[in-house]
Amino acid sequence: VVKVFGEDGACRSLEASAATTARQLCETLVRRTRALHDHSWALVELHQHLALERCLEDHESVVEVQSSWAPGADSRFVFRKNFAKYELFKSNTSLFPEVMVSSCLEANKSMAHSELIQNFLNSGSCPEVQGFLQLREAGRKVWKRFHFSLRRSGLYYSTKGTSKDPRHLQYFADLTESNIYYVTQGKKLYGTPTEFGFCIKPHKVRSGVKGLKLLCSEDEQSRSCWMAAFRLFKYGMQLYRNYQQAQARLSQPPWIGPTPLRSVSDNALVAMDFSGCTGRVIENPNEVLTAALEEAQAWRKKTTHRYSLPAACHSSPLSAAIHRTQPWFHGRISREDTQQLIGRQGLVDGVFLVRESQRNPKGFVLSLCHLQRIKHYLILPSEEEGRLYFTMDDGQTRFADLIQLVEFHQINRGILPCKLRHYCTCVAL
């Protein structure tokens, strides 16, 4: 029996065989909670007493991971979104700064992200990842800065500046016998110099701080690069196969299965008119064309929000509160909780949520991740001639309600640095 917790602290027990993978368990939970099916759902291994967490890879055995925990330790599985899980395979990303990849520096040329990933997957031409990290010395609370190199054979650090002379390279960790974790409360628990700590935990270390290899990056970009490189070095092609399988599952609705029950062609669709009290089938081809043009015109009016006021009916109390039903609306949560929630679900461009403003009682805040930083935009309600509208730019662009505002920015960037791509949501187990 495997216990899985939701982000609300609720727990659900599931039966799992030795062969049950993290992906299979996630799919079971998606079905049982009736969550929207996509490949960003993840099973997170959380060691609360150590402030460590990592996202299980899709192919990992859940029972095997659970059996590695120390008896009585405060360890658990958490079911939540992780939008960053396969970001390293997306063509529009640039996860590896050139200064951290030795092959780019040696060749003195910039390399496309896809080419770099291909080199990681190809064991014959695997690049070396390098950079400065802070290291906590064993048995002491002192942190020291060293130049590290990640190679196929393991992780090393130089005892003399940035020298790669074999005499100066000190072997530090083996990737095959370890897992890499995010450190969530580094400053409080381990005295990390920055908030961007991570930890290499050998399989043989079951409990306690002793044996943990604690490291700290200068910024989030550097930490993301190291974490992605560890995963690629450890799992290689298996990781890419997981991504391909996730993409294939996305293209096939889960409730239909591999073969559709029936095909839908244009001939099976009919034009309908819903303008009256009841719907009717439109049989006249000319009327069909007119109806289609009218519908397109209505859609254009709906999506052209700039300098437009919503209709009077939108000022009803129902319209003013309809956003509360949306999965991206999180009510009255603090700025700090928002930062943590978005951080846990993946610092990927376009991850967002909407919440009530704590400083402005009538306002709302759109919190959005861009370039691994979380930005907050105030949304203010206003009234003109008895009509309520919401705006983020002092009335330049007006929306009838928050749903309209979010839908607009999912299609158009507007005043934001990027479009809204993934909404943070918490599913109750």
Buried (B, 14 or more C-beta within 10 A) or exposed (E): EBEBBBBEEEEBEBEBEEEBBBBBBBBBBBEEBEBEBEBBBBBBBBBEEBBBBBBBBBBBBBBEBBEBBEEEBEBBBBBBBBBBBBBBBBEEBEBBEBEBBBBBBEEEEEBEBEEBBEBBBEEEEBBBBBBBBBBBEEEEEEBEEBBBBBBEEBBBBBEEEEEBEEEBBEEBBEBEEBBBBBBBBBEEBBBBBBBBBBBBBBEEBBBEEEEBBBBBBBEBBBBBBBBBBBBBBBBBEEBBEBBEBBEEBEEEEEEEEEEEEEEEEEEEEEBEEEEEEEEEEBEEEEEBEEBEEEEEEEEEEEEEBEEEBBEEEBBEEEBBEBBEEBEBBBEEBEBEEBBBBBBBBBBBBBBBBBBBBEEEEEBBBBBBBBEBEBBEBEBBBEEEEEBBBBBBEEEEBBBBBBBBBBBBBEEBEBEBEBBBBBBBBBBEB
